[in-house]
Every structure is written in structure tokens, then in C-alpha cells.
Amino acid sequence: MHLALYLSESGVHAGGWRHPRSGMDTGANVELFRRLARTAEEACFDLAFLADKLAVDDVYGGTPDEVLRTRVNVHRDPVVLLTALAGATSRIGLAATASTTYSEPFHVARMFSTIDHVSGGRAAWNAVTSVSDGEARNFSRDAHLDHSTRYDRAAEFLDAVLALWDTWDDDAVVLDRAGATYVDPTRVRRADHSGDWFRVAGPLTLPRSPQGRPVIVQAGASGTFQEVAARTAEVVFAVAPTLERAQDFRAQFRAAVSAAGRDPDSAKVLPGIVPIVADTDAEAQAVERELRSLVHPVAGLTFMSASMNYDLAEHPVDGPVPDVRSELRGSKGRFEYVIGHAIERGITLGELAVEYAASLSFPMLVGSATTVADEMERWYSAGGADGFVIMPAFAPGSVDDFTRLVVPELQARGLFRREYTGRTLRDHLGLVRPSVAKL
């Protein structure tokens, strides 16, 4: 199976930053990220992954006050941070997020091609569409694009980036000193992309990257997302609360990839999981209870509001979960399930907030190494996953626990590598180096 590490100084659990084994401080803490990436590399993870958000969440109550008070909402530029991690590691793949809604194709194509060169072929771009009005207001807009419009833009954005990555042939740089020829101009071409959203001439300003193209990662659950990802995604960061949903998503997505004319094995589906691991099941359960006690309900409400792009402050915390599925303007696929499932169970909005703040609706695997590995093997063997994105509850403690306890158990079962056999991220993932698509 493939393993990716979700890099976060606070962890994904809203109580994680308050845990005594958290590495939180008040500074940039770049060394913590280096340490996490090196720990994952020592455990032979395929890649490390940096998410991003382009605003301090301010949807809940219309201000960022409660967000700033109750949970960590710090987002550094992930591409800049990735360059620091490239110098601190030598084998693990490195993925960073860049928005197709608030970036330009040439900018993104050049950034990630540069990182692929700097890292020796280990770069991946997590292509997202962003989610909230708060992000829009940081880019001269009053509101975020609606769901279908931003995916239309994303589809064309990806086409333009791919075209730019293919503007140089692999052998374009001839370096003929005697003949005074550095680059053979017949092996470089313009992209000349012209569409509804973008006009990009090209060519890119640097040679083709070591992997041919950086690996494309996409995350989402909606049908609109799948239409775009089926054509382009090579790694999918999936949200699947149950094995059954994971199986359905992977089967449907692989069928969509095939229908798009691609080999289904060229797209790896990695559901996120939140493992809480200790030497025994009882110890892990005690850690989970401790973390839950550290969650402030408002932390969950602020996170949900920003991700949904809907203000939950309009509803009483001790009242029923409101059915606002038709009003979602942010992340749709995930929250249609989260809200529907909560309504079915009859829980309050505050109870849902604590649940969501703990796991972000990803499955939480709590137990010993054997217990956690058993569940991961069950999902993998049953066709629910090609591997997993490991989302630490807190860092660095959760990362240390998983790599110390679970990784050796997976290796002993023959489910995970003991050493790297290739140099590039495509090597780790078993992906073919793409040939140049002639424009």
C-alpha cells in the first residue's frame, strides 16, 4: 500500500494543539516540519503533503475572532515551505497545495516544475478550487465562485498547466558549446492555450522536469470533482467515513478514469485516516478521550462554517443539526454526507461540532499497532484504498507513534515497503513517466 503523511504542526484533531505532546509554538516552526518529513522518509512513506487555505476563517459569525481563539488557523505558503523540506530530505515525495481559483496556470506550472528540479523528481501539486468567501475577499472578489463554475475553471486550469509542462522535449537542452547551441529551438514550443478562462502563450521558462511532469494530486468527493479528477488526477485524497463508502468511491472513480481513456491503475485512491496509536488498545482509547476533552465546540463550528461556506452561528448550538445541504457553497460532497448522517442520528449541532473537530469526518482508528494495522489491511484488501493519507491527531507525537508502531507491523505483513527502490515520486507510486504530448 501507499502512505502519505499530512503535514500539520497542530495535527488535524481540534484538541491536538493543546496536547502536551504537541510541538506547537508561537514561531514559524519550520524545523518541526523538517522533522516530520524526515520521520516519514525514514519510514519510507511515498510522500508528505501540505494543505493550504488562503484566509483566516471568518465565516462563523462573520469574524475571525472565535477561530483565532479556539483553534490553530495558521497557513504558511506551502510551496515556499516545500523548498525547505526538499533540502531536508532526499527520497520522500513532496506535495503542496495551490488553488486553481486564485492562481494563474503559468505561475503554478513554473513553481512546481522548479520544485521537481530542486528535489530531483519528487514534486506533486495538490490542485484545489478553495472553499470560502473569506478567500475570495483576499483576491479582490466579494464572493467565492459557485461550485460548478470553479470546477469549470479548474478543468481548464489543469489543461493549461499540462500544456506548459509539455512545451519542452526531454532532450531540448543540447549544451553544444562548440556549436554555440544551448537549446535546440525545434524541441521547444509554445503552449498557445486559449479558452474561456485563460490565454497562455508559453513556453515555460525552464526545461522539462525530472518526472516529466510533477504528480497531480486532487482531493474531493463531489460528482463535479470526479469529472475533473478522472481526466487528470494521479493521486486522489479521498474522504470516506466508512469502508463501504470507500469501496463505492474507488470503484466509481476507477470506472470514470477508464471512461476518460486512462488506465485505472494510473490514479491511486488514498482515503484519509486519523490513527491514534499506543502500545495497547486501552492506552490508545485513553489518549482519544483526552483529546476529545480538549476540543472546544466552537472550534468545530468555525471549521465547518468555513469549509461549507455557510455561517452556522445562525443556529443554536444545543439545537438539532439544521438541514442546510441545499445552501452549501463550499465543500459539498463531504458535508452532504456529514449533515445527513447527523440528522439521521438526531444529535445536536454542538455534538456534531465536537465530532467533526476530532476527525474532520475521516475514520478514526484507535488502538494498538495490531488493531490499527488490521483495519488498514481490511480496507486495502477489500478494495477500499490503494493506501492512506495518515492524518496525525497531533504532531509530532502521533507521527512518532504511527511510524514506531504501525509501520513495522505493516512491513511484517508484507503490506508496505521496507526501503525505497526508486528515486522519484512516480517511482514510489508505480506511475509511468509521461511522454510529451505534442501540442
Secondary structure, 3 states (H helix, E strand, C coil): CEEEEECCCCCCCCCHHHCCCECCCCCCCHHHHHHHHHHHHHCCCCEEEECCCCCCCCCHHHCCHHHHHHCCCCCCCHHHHHHHHHHHCCCCEEEEEEECCCCCHHHHHHHHHHHHHHHCCCEEEEEECCCCHHHHHCCCCCCCCCHHHHHHHHHHHHHHHHHHHCCECCCCEEEECCCCEEECHHHECCCCEECCCCEECCCCCCCCECCECCEEEEECCCHHHHHHHHHHCCEEEECCCCHHHHHHHHHHHHHHHHHCCCCHHHCEEEEEEEEEECCCHHHHHHHHHHHHHCCCHHHHHHHHHHHHCCCHHHCCCCCECCCCHHHCCCCCHHHHHHHHHHHHHCCEHHHHHHHHHHHCCCCEEEECHHHHHHHHHHHHHCCCCCEEEECCCCCEHHHHHHHHHHHHHHHHCCCCCCCCCCCCHHHHHCCCCCCCCCC
